[in-house]
């Protein structure tokens, strides 16, 4: 073996050897760049490629955002000090990775492990925020007084949520623009139980894309006169998203079992009190043959969603 190696080195010139070493080094660097664990961009098969991370940082305490904060595409990973692990059970009693004060704007950040998610104390803006995965919720929109709040999510992407992307407990509206979501329980949920007091809320979704498996895009409380609107929303049914919109009877009491009073599938218009829209407001891709395990995943999503309604309070 040693003889063959020496023979090979004899045949290769110094220049050729240098070029070979340079090529191997460049290839290893490219592989590291594309590896999410090393802070490189990831590519989802539905949502577009994430931006390249400027650096990867571990986070031990919630990052407080006042005013406008540009994170310059830092990639953040929560440590054990924020959550036990990246799951509903491991994060629900943990801390949020980012806490945005009233009127704050968070820009240009990649969340590889967001713990309990992003928390908006009152009105806020999220711009170019990328969730590689969601441990519990992507973001929660709060507000402890009766003045209307506005929560905006723009040019952002979230993947792999075991429960919900966005929850709202405040009075006011959530606006979602140019958003891509892949695999979730619910995209938007108006707090259904445990919020005291309850408020009227609304959600607007524009120019956005969604792919399952998923339970529903929108969840509203009809008895508090919640409302919704959407335009140019693309829904990929393979794996399917079971409902576009669902209505519940919201309550200030904490309950672990909430049953929708109305549900509207991806093939019909919403004709409810809160879920009111036409099929022209969204487009449904032509459905292809779906693998059997997609229905299994959907059943798991529904079970997870029902099981975790008890966690809706202010989340």
HELIX and SHEET records of a PDB file:
HELIX    1   1 UNK A    2  UNK A   11  1                                  10    
HELIX    2   2 UNK A   14  UNK A   34  1                                  21    
HELIX    3   3 UNK A   36  UNK A   38  5                                   3    
HELIX    4   4 UNK A   88  UNK A   91  1                                   4    
HELIX    5   5 UNK A  222  UNK A  224  5                                   3    
HELIX    6   6 UNK A  279  UNK A  281  5                                   3    
HELIX    7   7 UNK A  292  UNK A  307  1                                  16    
HELIX    8   8 UNK A  309  UNK A  311  5                                   3    
SHEET    1   A 9 UNK A  55  UNK A  59  0                                        
SHEET    2   A 9 UNK A  68  UNK A  78  1                                        
SHEET    3   A 9 UNK A 104  UNK A 113  1                                        
SHEET    4   A 9 UNK A 124  UNK A 131  1                                        
SHEET    5   A 9 UNK A 149  UNK A 159  1                                        
SHEET    6   A 9 UNK A 172  UNK A 182  1                                        
SHEET    7   A 9 UNK A 201  UNK A 211  1                                        
SHEET    8   A 9 UNK A 227  UNK A 236  1                                        
SHEET    9   A 9 UNK A 282  UNK A 284  1                                        
SHEET    1   B 9 UNK A  63  UNK A  65  0                                        
SHEET    2   B 9 UNK A  98  UNK A 100  1                                        
SHEET    3   B 9 UNK A 118  UNK A 120  1                                        
SHEET    4   B 9 UNK A 137  UNK A 141  1                                        
SHEET    5   B 9 UNK A 164  UNK A 168  1                                        
SHEET    6   B 9 UNK A 186  UNK A 190  1                                        
SHEET    7   B 9 UNK A 214  UNK A 221  1                                        
SHEET    8   B 9 UNK A 241  UNK A 248  1                                        
SHEET    9   B 9 UNK A 262  UNK A 265 -1                                        
SHEET    1   C 2 UNK A 270  UNK A 271  0                                        
SHEET    2   C 2 UNK A 276  UNK A 277 -1                                        
END                                                                             
